Amino acid sequence: MTVPIAELKRAVQAALDSEWDKSHKIVQGYNTPTACRIHAVLHKIEGDAWNSRYWYARTSHKYEEYADPQDELRAILRELENN
């Protein structure tokens, strides 16, 4: 399934704007590595390390890669903007 980049960017921006629920609803509908990574970061923000690690396992990234979830969200946004 191809996910529109605009949708993923919207999910990241919502997360950066502290709209966790809005972002979560967007990414829940997709099963791509980037959507799973955003999902993982959201659960990291929530403090649910187990669930976050579950979603990271569906990507090429690791829970420990970024200490600050906001930094990771900004990195994801940059990657999406470069596509």
C-alpha positions in Angstrom: 0.0 0.0 0.0 1.3 3.4 -0.9 0.8 6.0 1.7 0.5 9.6 0.5 3.5 11.5 1.9 1.2 14.4 2.7 -0.7 12.1 5.1 2.5 11.1 6.9 3.7 14.7 7.0 0.3 15.7 8.5 0.7 13.0 11.2 4.2 14.2 12.1 3.1 17.8 12.2 0.2 16.9 14.5 2.6 15.1 16.8 4.9 18.1 16.8 1.9 20.2 17.7 1.1 17.9 20.6 -2.0 16.5 18.9 -1.1 12.9 19.7 -4.5 11.5 19.1 -4.9 13.1 15.7 -1.4 11.8 14.7 -2.2 8.3 16.0 -5.4 8.1 14.1 -3.6 8.9 10.9 -0.8 6.4 11.2 -3.0 3.6 12.5 -4.4 3.2 9.0 -1.1 2.4 7.4 1.5 -0.4 7.7 4.5 1.1 5.9 7.9 1.4 7.7 7.6 5.2 8.0 4.0 5.0 9.4 5.2 2.3 11.8 8.1 4.5 12.9 5.8 7.5 13.5 3.6 5.1 15.5 6.6 4.0 17.5 7.6 7.6 18.3 4.0 8.4 19.4 4.2 5.5 21.9 7.6 6.7 23.1 6.1 10.1 23.8 3.2 8.4 25.6 5.8 6.5 27.8 4.8 3.1 26.6 8.2 1.7 25.8 7.0 -1.9 25.2 4.5 -0.8 22.5 7.0 1.7 21.1 9.6 -1.1 20.7 6.9 -3.3 19.0 6.4 -0.6 16.3 10.1 0.1 15.9 10.6 -3.7 15.2 8.6 -3.1 12.0 11.2 -0.5 10.8 14.9 -0.3 10.3 15.2 2.0 13.3 15.7 1.4 17.0 14.0 2.8 20.2 17.4 4.0 21.4 18.3 5.8 18.2 16.9 9.2 19.4 16.7 10.2 23.1 14.3 13.0 22.3 11.2 12.0 20.4 10.7 15.6 19.1 14.1 15.4 17.5 13.1 12.1 15.8 9.9 13.6 14.6 11.7 16.5 13.1 14.2 14.0 11.4 11.2 12.1 10.0 9.7 15.3 8.7 13.0 16.2 6.9 13.1 12.7 5.4 9.5 13.1 4.1 10.2 16.5 2.7 13.2 15.2 0.8 11.1 12.5 -1.0 
